[in-house]
Amino acid sequence: MDIHKLIRAVLSNPAQVALGVVAVVFGAPAVLLALRFLAPYLASAAVLAVAAVLFLSKKRDAAAPATSAASGVYPGQIAADNEDSVTASQPDEGESSAAEAAASAAAVAAAAIADRAASAATAELRKLPGQQSHGGAGLRLRDIQPSSPEGYKAWKDPIQRSPVFEQLEELMQQRIIFIDGAMGTMIQRYKLTEADFCGERYANHSHELKGNNDILVITRPDVIYDIHMQYLEGGADIIETNTFNGTTISQADYELQAPEEVFLINKTAAELAKKATAAYMAAHPGERKFVAGAVGPTNKTLSVSPSVENPAFRGITYDEVVDAYYQQLEGLYAGGVDLFLVETIFDTLNAKAAVYALEKFFADTGVRIPVFISGTIVDNSGRTLSGQTNEAFWNSISHAKPLAVGLNCALGASDMKKYVANLSACADCYVFCYPNAGLPNAMGGYDQKGSEMAEEIRPFCEENLVNAIGGCCGTTPEHIAAIAAMAKAYPPRPLHPVEPLLRLSGLEPLNYTPDASNMRRTFLNIGERCNVAGSIMFKKAIVNNDYDTALSIALKQVQQGADVLDINMDDGLIDGVAAMTKFVNLCIADPEISRVPFMIDSSKFHIVEAGLKCAQGKCIVNSISLKEGEQKFKEQATIVKNHGAAVVVMAFDETGQAAGFEDKVSMCQRAYRILVEEVGFHPQDIIFDPNILTVGTGLPEHNNYAVDFIRATAEIKRVCPGSKISGGVSNIAFSFRGNEAVRRGFHSAFLHHACKAGMDMGIVNAAQVREDEYSKLDKELLEYVEDVLLNRCENATERMLEFAATLEPKCKPTAVRKLADAAGPKITPKVNPIPPGFDPLAPPAELAVVAPYSPK
């Protein structure tokens, strides 16, 4: 064979080498199929092309193993580009290396056509639509490591659990248990004076101390001990420490905020209560009593401004509240409490600060003890003082994984019942309540007797709503004894599973329930206009300190259908922390805006934290990634988790941003495994953003970006069970800004296909995506748009530009108007269109088994 003639023949028609590639890689049957697609390009010298490729691969292994552990290629999987789909062997001794180099160069020249032919042949052979894109930019499925059939490993809490967990759970599964009643009501019976409150330690204190009940554990421990014993004798299984105001914040009213004073109050209170339970259990062998460290709400609120004139102002910072709670926890734990009771929560953000302090405390001590959390409904509206419904409250604090959640104070039992029933339905932990003894009389006292209160609570027991009952304002040991006598005849509320959903909250709950048959219908619209990078009007308002205008933009988005509000302050002209804090505080003060959850959006994590510290609801953080490595990723994810937020994870790692299908899937699966196995994130709270990148830029390497995102969406949700998919939809058509019909048409068509693949939410113009329904798009416009989106021909972008030039720039995609020159420019015919039946959005041919994630 004359090698020079071969080279000339190959270089004159690269399609001939393409046929050879198909022959070598896929075998003879594929050649016949490939001929269908290559026929227009082939000449009589096609056999020479086949010979050239055979020449290069003549010493290739006759049979490769079905699965290569080294390469990570699974049966039926196409090898990655960097793993040499066509591997040249070393030339035989005496053969010309120059000839080999020439033939190799020819093979490279034919790569684009070969890639396409191979794809078509593979699709036919597998009876599955092809996986390759146009122009040689292949979608070859690289080493996407499938999960093992047994699924992901369950997260194991690194913090040791106290034995009290098991003891309490065993008791609550056997019967309804009982919490003590009001401490203040009982103290009033003793008619204590200022001297009783001061005692010896505070005899010369600068401020009056009468009314500071907490210090009685130091100055009149006999009184507090006696009250504890009365409640134990009345049937209480859990008694609370006398520390409702045992923080530096509350003790500041009496000038006793010094850390050593607060520590002493809490430690002494815990020791006193433990002494009482020890004495009772010694006198009643076989009974087990517990001490709950009472952690009150403080006298400050993080969600409500104390100034009517300045709704953005707060009387205290989140960090100050966290520090105050942490110091209280130290004293209570040092005194030996069995559990913590975060109670009478009228502002959920205060509760979230307490939970944050608890998690820090548990991590620092290396021991976790049970936590009960109790909210307070202030009136028959069913809302907390800061405006949340009780289900929204639960969504906001459920990340604490309390052993029990409940309601106390403000209402009598009959008024509280429907709210306890709602909490019982939505919570997957134990549920308790301790109502007031009815409603207060004109003098502020409580007249309801123990037997009367017990009868009002009976329906709670009859309907299996509670696992524990106690009393709040106006209740005494007599009330607890009457309740215990009544409730002992009823079984406890059984624990029940709760459907695993992404549960967010503003003032109201948002429980995202996707409809797998119509994801577009349940798609969550994340309002995009409160983003200084996406709205010139909003940025101008923030820069000019015009927060009234900024708030009007937020309100309009909610009114137009935004399910979640994205807030971003990343700009060189803006102090991100200050702007984020002020704007979120202002949004919280507006009940219509704060009705929906917030997405706290920033590329700077300290700005994300600033936003989280202002929002009482369960937010979404946008975003974190593996860009700075696994350690930083885990640190940030843990902080987000401890704030109780869901998290957006960008498909970005140490090597850069994921652009192609393979990288999107592999980066997201790596992040998912870290989050569920090492951080303990609930899968439903993980939202991946696989990067919506701009198409129609004129660069061939960008042509498949939409296809890659859509295909990656389906695969990520398959291999990362429970996770969600989001993205910034406006990015897809950034190159067509200025032409409303085209740009909005792209958004609508993209959402249609992405939602069919499983996309859950996106940052969008809520009003436009509702208006621009896919079925209403102009059909001619849609054809051009989808040619670009789905990469259906090589010159799709050029054709789109030609068609766009015929449209009025401000018309809508559902009501397209042509320019006066009806003829317009001539539209170029399609070049190298995909063949009929070719589905660019088809999933990978080989799908590994993935078991559902189980946290147990």
C-alpha positions in Angstrom: 0.0 0.0 0.0 1.3 3.5 -0.9 1.1 5.3 2.4 1.4 8.7 0.6 -1.7 8.0 -1.4 -3.5 6.9 1.7 -2.7 10.2 3.5 -3.8 12.3 0.5 -7.0 10.4 0.3 -7.7 10.7 4.0 -6.9 14.4 4.2 -9.2 15.1 1.2 -12.1 13.5 2.9 -12.0 13.1 6.7 -15.4 11.3 6.7 -13.5 8.2 5.5 -11.5 8.0 8.7 -14.7 8.5 10.7 -16.0 5.3 9.2 -12.8 3.6 10.2 -13.2 4.9 13.8 -16.7 3.4 13.9 -15.4 0.1 12.5 -12.7 -0.3 15.1 -14.5 1.0 18.1 -18.0 -0.4 17.6 -17.5 -3.3 15.1 -18.9 -4.2 11.7 -22.6 -3.8 12.5 -22.1 -0.2 13.4 -20.3 0.5 10.1 -23.5 -0.3 8.2 -25.5 2.0 10.4 -22.8 4.8 10.2 -22.9 4.6 6.5 -26.4 6.0 6.7 -25.1 9.2 8.2 -21.7 9.4 6.4 -22.9 8.5 2.9 -23.1 12.2 1.7 -19.5 12.7 2.7 -17.9 9.4 1.5 -15.9 8.9 -1.7 -14.6 5.7 -3.3 -11.5 5.9 -1.2 -13.5 5.1 2.0 -11.8 1.8 2.2 -8.5 3.5 2.5 -9.7 5.4 5.6 -10.7 2.2 7.2 -7.3 0.8 6.4 -5.6 3.8 8.1 -7.5 3.3 11.3 -6.9 -0.4 11.3 -3.2 0.3 10.7 -3.1 2.5 13.9 -4.9 0.0 16.1 -3.6 -3.4 14.7 -1.9 -4.3 17.9 -4.8 -3.3 20.2 -6.0 -5.9 22.7 -8.4 -8.2 21.0 -10.8 -8.1 24.0 -11.0 -5.6 26.8 -12.4 -6.6 30.2 -16.0 -5.9 30.7 -15.2 -3.5 33.6 -11.9 -1.8 34.3 -11.3 -0.8 37.9 -8.5 1.3 36.7 -10.4 3.3 34.1 -13.7 3.3 35.9 -15.5 2.4 32.6 -18.6 0.3 33.1 -20.1 -2.2 30.6 -21.7 -0.3 27.7 -20.2 3.0 28.8 -18.3 5.0 26.2 -14.7 5.8 27.3 -13.8 9.3 28.1 -11.9 11.5 25.7 -8.8 11.5 27.9 -8.9 7.7 28.1 -8.2 7.3 24.3 -11.3 5.8 22.7 -9.0 5.0 19.8 -5.6 4.0 21.1 -2.6 3.8 18.7 -0.4 0.9 19.4 3.4 1.0 19.0 4.5 0.4 15.4 5.9 -3.0 14.5 9.7 -3.1 14.1 10.6 -1.8 10.7 7.3 0.1 10.1 7.5 3.8 9.5 6.8 6.0 12.5 6.4 8.9 10.1 3.6 7.0 8.4 2.0 6.4 11.8 2.2 10.1 12.7 0.6 11.1 9.4 -2.2 8.6 9.7 -2.7 9.7 13.3 -3.0 13.3 12.3 -5.5 12.3 9.7 -7.5 10.5 12.3 -7.5 13.6 14.5 -8.7 15.7 11.6 -11.7 13.4 11.2 -12.6 13.4 14.9 -15.6 15.7 14.6 -17.4 13.6 12.0 -16.3 10.4 13.6 -17.8 11.5 16.9 -21.1 12.2 15.4 -21.2 9.0 13.4 -20.3 7.0 16.4 -23.0 8.6 18.4 -25.7 7.8 15.8 -24.5 4.3 15.4 -24.4 3.7 19.2 -27.9 5.1 19.5 -29.3 2.7 16.9 -27.5 -0.3 18.4 -28.8 0.5 21.9 -32.3 1.5 20.7 -31.7 4.6 22.7 -31.3 8.2 21.5 -27.7 9.3 21.0 -25.6 11.0 23.6 -23.3 13.1 21.5 -23.6 16.8 20.7 -22.8 18.5 17.4 -19.5 19.8 16.2 -17.4 17.2 18.0 -18.3 18.5 21.5 -19.1 15.0 22.8 -21.3 14.2 25.8 -19.3 11.0 26.5 -20.2 9.6 29.9 -17.0 9.9 31.9 -16.3 8.1 35.1 -19.4 9.1 37.1 -19.0 6.8 40.0 -22.4 5.2 40.8 -23.4 4.7 44.4 -23.1 1.2 45.7 -26.4 -0.7 45.7 -26.7 -0.3 49.5 -26.8 3.5 49.1 -25.2 6.2 51.1 -24.0 5.7 54.7 -26.2 7.2 57.4 -24.7 10.1 59.2 -23.4 9.4 62.7 -23.5 12.2 65.2 -19.9 12.6 66.5 -21.2 14.0 69.8 -21.9 11.4 72.5 -25.6 11.2 73.6 -26.5 11.3 77.2 -28.2 8.2 78.7 -31.2 10.4 79.6 -32.3 10.1 75.9 -33.0 6.5 76.3 -34.6 6.9 79.8 -37.0 9.6 78.7 -37.9 7.9 75.5 -38.7 4.7 77.3 -40.9 6.5 79.7 -42.7 8.5 77.0 -43.4 5.4 75.0 -45.1 3.8 78.1 -47.3 6.7 79.2 -48.0 10.4 79.1 -45.5 12.1 81.3 -46.0 15.3 83.4 -44.1 18.6 83.6 -44.4 20.8 86.7 -46.5 24.0 86.9 -45.8 27.7 87.4 -42.9 28.8 89.6 -44.0 32.4 89.8 -47.5 31.5 91.0 -46.1 29.4 93.8 -43.5 32.0 94.8 -46.3 34.5 95.3 -47.8 32.3 98.0 -44.7 32.9 100.2 -45.2 36.7 100.3 -41.5 37.4 100.1 -40.0 40.8 100.8 -37.1 42.7 99.4 -34.9 41.3 102.2 -35.8 37.8 101.0 -34.6 38.6 97.5 -31.4 40.3 98.7 -30.3 37.9 101.3 -26.7 38.3 102.6 -25.0 38.2 99.2 -27.0 41.1 97.7 -27.7 43.1 100.9 -26.0 46.2 99.6 -26.8 45.8 95.9 -27.4 49.0 94.0 -30.7 48.0 92.5 -34.0 46.8 94.0 -34.2 43.0 93.5 -37.7 42.1 94.5 -39.3 40.4 91.5 -36.1 38.8 90.4 -37.3 35.3 91.1 -34.2 33.6 89.8 -31.9 34.8 92.6 -34.1 33.1 95.2 -32.1 29.9 94.5 -29.2 31.8 96.2 -31.0 33.9 98.8 -34.0 31.6 99.7 -33.1 28.2 98.4 -35.5 26.7 101.0 -38.5 28.2 99.3 -37.5 27.0 95.8 -36.6 23.5 97.1 -40.0 23.3 98.8 -41.8 24.2 95.6 -39.8 21.6 93.7 -40.8 18.9 96.2 -44.5 19.9 96.0 -44.5 19.5 92.3 -42.8 16.1 92.5 -45.3 14.9 95.1 -48.0 16.2 92.8 -46.9 13.8 90.1 -44.4 15.8 88.0 -41.9 13.7 86.1 -39.9 16.7 85.0 -39.3 19.8 87.2 -37.8 23.0 85.7 -35.0 25.0 87.2 -35.9 28.4 88.5 -33.9 30.1 85.7 -36.5 31.6 83.3 -34.6 34.9 83.4 -31.2 33.4 83.9 -29.4 35.2 81.1 -27.1 38.2 81.2 -29.7 39.9 79.0 -32.6 39.6 81.5 -30.4 40.0 84.6 -29.2 43.3 83.3 -32.6 44.7 84.5 -31.3 44.1 88.0 -27.6 45.0 87.4 -26.7 41.3 87.8 -25.5 40.7 84.3 -21.9 39.9 85.3 -21.0 36.4 83.9 -20.0 35.1 87.3 -23.4 36.1 88.8 -25.3 34.5 85.9 -23.2 31.3 86.1 -23.8 31.1 89.9 -27.6 31.5 89.5 -27.9 28.8 86.9 -25.5 26.3 88.5 -27.2 26.8 91.9 -30.6 26.4 90.5 -29.7 23.2 88.7 -28.1 21.8 91.9 -31.1 22.6 93.9 -33.5 20.9 91.5 -31.3 17.9 91.3 -31.2 17.7 95.1 -35.0 17.7 95.2 -35.3 14.9 92.6 -32.6 12.9 94.4 -34.5 13.2 97.7 -37.8 12.2 96.0 -36.4 9.2 94.2 -34.7 8.0 97.4 -38.1 8.1 99.1 -39.8 6.5 96.2 -37.6 3.7 94.8 -38.3 2.7 91.2 -39.5 6.1 90.1 -37.3 8.3 87.8 -37.5 12.1 87.9 -35.7 14.5 85.6 -34.5 18.1 85.9 -35.0 20.5 82.9 -32.8 23.5 82.6 -35.3 26.3 81.9 -34.0 28.6 79.2 -36.4 31.5 78.8 -37.0 33.8 75.8 -35.1 36.8 77.3 -36.7 40.2 77.5 -35.5 41.2 74.0 -36.7 40.3 70.6 -34.6 39.8 67.5 -37.4 40.1 64.9 -39.3 43.1 66.2 -37.9 46.7 66.4 -38.4 48.5 69.7 -38.6 51.7 67.7 -41.8 52.4 65.7 -39.9 55.1 63.7 -37.1 52.7 62.7 -38.4 49.2 61.8 -34.9 48.1 60.8 -33.5 48.7 64.3 -33.0 45.9 66.8 -32.4 46.3 70.5 -29.9 43.5 70.5 -27.8 41.5 68.1 -28.1 37.8 67.2 -24.5 37.2 68.4 -25.3 38.8 71.8 -28.3 36.5 72.3 -26.3 33.5 71.3 -23.5 34.4 73.8 -26.1 35.0 76.6 -27.7 31.6 76.0 -24.3 29.9 75.9 -23.4 31.3 79.3 -26.7 30.2 80.7 -26.2 26.7 79.3 -22.7 26.4 80.9 -24.2 27.1 84.4 -27.1 24.8 84.0 -25.0 21.9 82.7 -22.4 22.4 85.5 -25.3 22.0 88.0 -26.2 18.7 86.5 -29.5 19.2 84.5 -30.8 16.2 82.6 -32.2 18.2 79.7 -32.7 21.7 78.4 -36.1 23.3 77.9 -36.1 26.3 75.6 -39.5 27.8 76.5 -42.1 30.5 76.0 -40.7 31.4 72.6 -42.6 34.4 71.3 -39.9 35.2 68.6 -38.6 32.3 66.6 -35.3 34.0 65.9 -34.6 34.0 69.6 -35.3 30.2 69.6 -32.9 29.8 66.6 -30.2 31.7 68.5 -30.8 29.3 71.5 -30.5 26.3 69.1 -27.3 27.8 67.7 -25.9 28.2 71.2 -26.9 24.6 72.1 -25.2 23.1 69.1 -22.0 25.1 69.9 -22.2 24.0 73.5 -22.7 20.3 72.7 -19.8 20.4 70.2 -17.6 22.1 72.9 -18.5 19.7 75.7 -18.6 16.6 73.5 -21.9 15.5 75.1 -25.5 16.0 73.8 -28.4 16.0 76.3 -32.1 16.1 75.3 -33.7 19.4 74.2 -37.4 20.3 74.5 -38.5 23.5 72.7 -41.8 25.2 73.5 -43.3 28.1 71.5 -46.0 30.5 72.6 -49.1 31.4 70.6 -50.0 34.9 71.8 -53.7 34.9 70.8 -56.4 33.1 68.8 -54.7 34.1 65.5 -52.5 31.0 66.1 -49.3 33.1 65.7 -46.3 33.9 67.8 -45.7 37.5 68.8 -43.3 37.8 65.8 -46.0 36.6 63.5 -45.3 33.0 62.6 -47.9 30.2 62.5 -47.0 27.2 64.7 -46.2 25.1 61.6 -43.9 27.8 60.3 -42.3 27.8 63.8 -41.7 24.1 63.6 -40.2 24.3 60.2 -37.8 27.0 61.5 -36.6 25.0 64.5 -36.9 21.4 63.4 -33.2 21.3 62.6 -32.5 21.2 66.3 -34.0 17.7 66.3 -35.6 18.3 69.7 -36.7 15.2 71.6 -40.0 17.0 72.0 -41.7 20.2 70.8 -44.7 21.9 72.3 -46.6 25.0 73.2 -47.0 26.8 76.5 -48.4 30.0 78.1 -50.7 32.7 76.7 -53.8 30.6 76.2 -55.9 28.2 78.3 -56.2 24.6 77.3 -59.4 24.9 75.3 -58.0 27.7 73.1 -54.6 25.9 72.6 -56.0 22.6 71.5 -56.3 23.2 67.7 -52.7 24.5 67.6 -51.3 21.5 69.5 -53.2 19.3 67.1 -51.6 21.0 64.2 -48.1 20.7 65.8 -48.8 17.1 66.6 -49.6 16.4 62.9 -46.5 18.1 61.4 -43.8 17.1 64.0 -42.0 13.8 63.9 -40.8 14.0 67.5 -42.7 13.9 70.8 -45.2 16.6 71.5 -46.1 18.4 74.8 -48.1 21.3 76.1 -48.4 23.2 79.3 -51.2 25.8 79.1 -52.3 28.4 81.5 -55.0 27.8 84.1 -57.6 29.3 81.7 -57.5 33.0 80.9 -56.6 35.7 83.5 -59.3 37.6 85.3 -59.5 41.4 85.5 -56.9 41.5 88.2 -54.4 39.3 86.3 -55.1 36.2 88.4 -56.2 32.8 87.4 -59.4 31.2 88.7 -59.5 27.9 86.9 -59.3 24.9 89.4 -57.2 21.9 88.9 -60.2 19.6 88.1 -61.6 22.1 85.6 -58.2 22.4 83.8 -57.9 18.6 83.7 -61.3 18.3 81.9 -60.2 20.9 79.4 -57.1 18.9 78.7 -58.9 15.6 78.4 -59.6 16.0 74.7 -55.8 16.3 74.1 -55.5 12.8 75.6 -58.6 11.3 73.9 -57.3 12.4 70.5 -53.7 11.2 71.2 -52.2 14.6 70.6 -49.6 14.7 73.4 -46.8 12.8 75.1 -46.3 15.2 78.0 -48.5 17.7 79.8 -47.8 20.4 82.4 -49.0 23.8 83.5 -48.0 27.4 83.0 -49.3 30.6 84.5 -51.7 30.1 87.3 -51.1 26.4 87.8 -50.0 24.8 91.0 -49.2 21.3 92.3 -52.9 20.7 92.7 -53.4 21.3 89.0 -50.6 18.9 88.0 -52.0 16.2 90.4 -55.5 16.6 88.8 -54.1 16.4 85.2 -52.0 13.4 86.1 -55.0 11.6 87.6 -57.0 12.2 84.5 -54.3 11.5 81.9 -53.1 8.2 83.3 -56.0 6.4 81.7 -54.9 7.4 78.2 -52.1 6.1 76.0 -49.4 8.5 74.8 -49.3 9.9 71.3 -47.5 7.5 69.0 -44.6 8.8 67.0 -45.4 8.9 63.3 -43.3 9.5 60.2 -43.6 12.8 58.4 -43.3 12.9 54.6 -39.8 13.9 53.6 -40.1 17.3 52.0 -38.2 20.5 51.7 -39.9 22.5 54.4 -39.2 26.2 54.4 -40.9 29.1 56.2 -41.5 32.8 56.4 -44.4 33.8 58.6 -46.1 30.8 57.0 -44.9 27.4 56.1 -43.8 26.4 52.5 -43.8 22.6 52.3 -42.6 21.9 48.8 -44.4 18.9 47.4 -43.2 18.3 43.8 -45.6 16.7 41.3 -43.4 14.2 39.4 -45.9 14.1 36.6 -45.9 17.9 36.1 -42.9 19.6 37.7 -43.6 22.8 35.9 -46.9 23.1 37.9 -45.1 22.8 41.3 -42.0 24.8 40.3 -41.0 27.3 42.9 -40.5 30.8 41.6 -37.6 32.5 43.4 -38.0 36.2 42.8 -34.9 37.7 41.2 -35.4 41.4 41.5 -34.0 42.0 45.0 -30.5 41.3 43.6 -28.1 44.2 43.0 -26.4 42.1 40.3 -29.7 41.5 38.5 -31.7 44.6 38.9 -30.4 48.1 38.1 -33.4 49.7 39.9 -32.8 47.7 43.1 -29.1 48.4 43.1 -29.7 52.1 42.6 -32.2 52.0 45.5 -29.7 50.3 47.9 -26.7 52.5 46.8 -28.9 55.6 47.4 -30.1 54.3 50.8 -33.7 54.4 49.3 -35.0 51.4 51.2 -38.6 52.3 50.6 -38.1 51.7 46.9 -36.2 48.5 47.6 -39.0 47.2 49.8 -41.6 48.1 47.1 -39.7 45.9 44.7 -39.7 43.0 47.2 -43.4 43.5 47.8 -44.3 43.6 44.1 -42.5 40.3 43.5 -44.4 38.5 46.3 -47.7 40.0 45.0 -46.8 38.7 41.5 -46.3 35.2 42.6 -42.7 34.7 44.0 -42.7 31.7 46.3 -39.3 32.6 47.7 -37.5 36.0 47.7 -33.9 36.1 46.6 -31.8 38.8 48.4 -28.3 39.6 47.1 -26.1 42.6 48.1 -22.8 41.7 46.3 -21.5 44.9 44.8 -18.3 46.9 45.2 -20.2 50.1 46.0 -22.3 48.5 48.8 -21.3 47.4 52.4 -22.8 43.9 52.0 -23.2 43.1 55.7 -24.8 46.4 56.6 -27.1 46.4 53.5 -28.1 42.7 54.0 -28.9 43.2 57.7 -30.9 46.4 57.2 -32.9 45.1 54.2 -33.7 41.7 55.8 -34.8 43.4 59.0 -37.1 45.7 57.0 -38.5 42.8 55.1 -39.2 41.0 58.4 -41.2 44.0 59.6 -43.5 43.8 56.5 -45.9 40.9 57.1 -46.8 40.6 53.4 -43.1 40.3 52.3 -42.0 38.1 55.2 -44.9 35.7 54.6 -42.6 33.9 52.1 -39.2 32.3 52.8 -36.0 34.2 51.9 -33.0 33.0 49.8 -30.0 34.6 51.4 -27.7 35.0 48.3 -24.1 36.0 48.4 -20.7 34.8 47.1 -19.3 36.0 50.4 -20.1 33.7 53.3 -19.9 36.4 56.0 -22.7 38.2 54.2 -24.7 35.0 54.1 -24.3 34.7 57.8 -25.4 38.3 58.3 -28.7 37.5 56.5 -29.3 34.3 58.4 -28.9 36.1 61.7 -31.9 38.4 60.8 -34.5 35.9 59.5 -36.7 33.9 61.9 -38.0 31.6 59.1 -36.2 28.7 57.5 -34.2 30.2 54.6 -32.3 28.9 51.7 -28.6 29.8 51.5 -27.2 30.5 48.0 -24.6 29.2 47.9 -21.6 27.1 49.0 -19.3 24.9 46.9 -16.2 22.8 46.9 -14.2 25.6 45.3 -12.1 26.0 48.4 -11.8 22.3 49.2 -13.7 19.9 51.4 -12.7 21.3 54.8 -14.0 24.8 54.0 -17.1 23.2 52.4 -17.9 21.2 55.5 -17.3 24.2 57.8 -19.7 26.4 55.9 -22.3 23.6 55.5 -22.2 23.0 59.3 -22.9 26.6 60.0 -25.8 26.7 57.5 -27.2 23.5 59.1 -26.9 25.0 62.6 -28.8 28.1 61.4 -31.5 25.7 60.2 -31.3 26.7 56.5 -31.5 24.7 53.3 -28.5 25.1 51.1 -27.8 25.6 47.4 -24.6 23.9 46.3 -23.0 25.1 43.2 -21.4 22.6 40.8 -17.9 24.0 41.4 -14.9 22.4 42.9 -11.1 22.9 43.2 -10.7 22.5 39.4 -13.3 25.1 38.5 -16.9 25.4 37.4 -18.7 22.4 35.9 -19.8 23.1 32.4 -20.4 19.7 30.9 -22.8 17.0 31.9 -20.2 14.7 33.4 -18.6 17.3 35.7 -22.0 18.6 36.8 -23.1 15.1 38.0 -19.8 14.1 39.5 -19.3 17.4 41.5 -22.8 17.3 42.8 -22.7 13.7 43.8 -19.4 14.3 45.6 -20.9 17.2 47.5 -24.1 15.2 48.3 -22.1 12.4 49.8 -20.2 14.8 52.1 -23.3 16.6 53.2 -25.4 13.5 54.0 -22.6 11.3 55.4 -20.3 13.7 57.1 -22.3 16.9 57.9 -25.7 15.3 58.6 -27.7 17.4 56.2 -31.2 16.2 55.4 -31.3 15.3 51.7 -34.4 17.3 51.2 -32.5 20.4 52.3 -29.9 20.0 49.6 -30.4 22.1 46.4 -28.0 21.8 43.6 -27.3 24.5 41.1 -25.5 22.7 38.2 -24.8 26.0 36.5 -27.2 27.4 33.9 -24.7 28.8 31.4 -25.4 31.0 28.4 -26.1 29.5 25.0 -26.2 31.3 21.7 -22.9 33.0 22.3 -21.3 32.1 18.9 -18.8 29.9 20.6 -19.3 26.2 19.6 -18.1 24.9 23.0 -21.2 26.7 24.5 -23.7 25.1 22.2 -24.5 22.2 24.5 -24.8 24.0 27.8 -28.6 23.8 28.0 -28.6 20.2 27.0 -25.9 19.4 29.6 -27.8 21.2 32.4 -31.1 19.4 31.6 -29.6 16.0 31.3 -27.5 16.6 34.4 -30.7 17.6 36.3 -32.3 14.2 35.8 -29.1 12.3 36.6 -28.3 14.3 39.7 -31.7 13.8 41.2 -31.4 10.1 40.5 -28.0 9.6 42.1 -28.6 12.1 44.9 -32.0 10.9 46.3 -34.1 13.7 47.8 -32.0 16.6 46.5 -33.5 19.5 44.5 -32.3 21.4 41.5 -32.3 25.1 41.0 -30.6 27.7 38.9 -30.5 31.3 37.6 -32.8 31.0 34.6 -32.0 34.4 33.1 -28.4 33.3 32.5 -29.5 31.0 29.7 -30.4 33.8 27.3 -28.0 36.5 28.5 -26.7 36.9 24.9 -30.2 37.9 23.7 -30.8 40.7 26.2 -32.6 43.5 24.6 -35.0 41.3 22.6 -37.9 40.6 24.9 -39.6 37.9 22.9 -36.5 35.9 22.3 -35.1 36.2 25.8 -38.4 35.4 27.5 -39.1 32.6 25.0 -35.8 31.0 26.0 -36.7 31.2 29.6 -40.1 29.6 29.1 -38.8 26.8 26.8 -35.8 26.1 29.0 -38.1 25.8 32.1 -40.4 23.5 30.1 -37.6 21.0 29.3 -35.7 21.4 32.6 -38.8 20.8 34.7 -39.6 17.7 32.7 -36.1 16.5 33.7 -36.9 17.3 37.4 -35.9 21.0 38.0 -37.6 22.1 41.2 -37.1 25.9 41.4 -35.2 28.7 39.8 -34.4 32.4 40.2 -36.8 34.0 37.8 -39.0 37.0 37.0 -42.1 35.5 38.7 -44.6 37.5 36.7 -43.0 36.8 33.3 -42.6 33.0 33.8 -46.3 32.8 34.8 -47.4 34.8 31.8 -45.1 33.1 29.2 -46.6 29.7 29.4 -44.8 27.2 27.1 -48.0 26.2 25.3 -48.8 29.8 24.4 -45.4 30.6 22.9 -45.3 31.6 19.3 -44.6 28.4 17.4 -42.3 29.9 14.8 -40.2 31.6 17.6 -40.2 28.4 19.6 -38.7 26.4 16.7 -35.7 28.8 16.5 -35.4 28.9 20.3 -35.3 25.2 20.7 -32.9 24.7 17.9 -30.4 26.7 20.0 -31.4 25.3 23.4 -31.3 21.7 22.3 -28.3 22.2 19.9 -30.3 20.8 17.0 -28.1 22.1 14.2 -24.6 23.6 13.9 -25.8 27.1 12.8 -28.7 27.4 15.3 -27.4 30.6 16.8 -26.9 32.3 13.5 -30.4 31.4 12.4 -31.8 32.6 15.8 -30.1 36.0 15.2 -31.5 36.2 11.7 -35.0 35.5 12.9 -34.7 37.8 16.0 -33.8 40.7 13.6 -37.3 40.4 12.1 -39.0 41.0 15.5 -40.0 44.1 17.4 -37.6 44.1 20.4 -40.2 44.7 23.0 -42.9 42.3 21.9 -43.9 39.3 24.0 -43.1 35.6 23.2 -46.8 34.8 23.3 -47.7 37.7 21.0 -44.8 38.1 18.5 -44.9 41.1 16.2 -42.7 41.4 13.1 -41.0 44.6 12.1 -42.5 46.7 9.3 -40.2 45.0 6.7 -42.2 41.8 6.7 -39.8 40.0 4.4 -36.8 40.6 6.7 -33.4 38.9 6.2 -33.2 35.6 4.5 -32.9 32.7 7.1 -30.0 30.4 6.4 -30.9 26.7 6.0 -30.0 24.4 8.8 -26.5 23.0 8.7 -25.9 19.5 9.9 -29.2 19.1 11.7 -29.7 16.2 14.1 -31.2 13.1 12.5 -34.9 12.3 13.0 -35.4 10.4 16.3 -32.3 11.7 17.9 -33.1 12.9 21.4 -30.4 15.2 22.8 -32.0 15.1 26.3 -31.9 11.3 26.6 -30.4 9.9 29.8 -27.2 7.9 30.0 -27.5 4.5 28.5 -26.2 2.8 31.6 -27.8 3.7 34.9 -26.3 2.3 38.2 -28.5 1.2 41.0 -28.9 3.9 43.7 -30.7 3.0 46.9 -32.7 5.7 48.7 -30.9 7.6 51.5 -31.9 6.6 54.9 -31.0 8.7 58.0 -31.6 5.8 60.3 
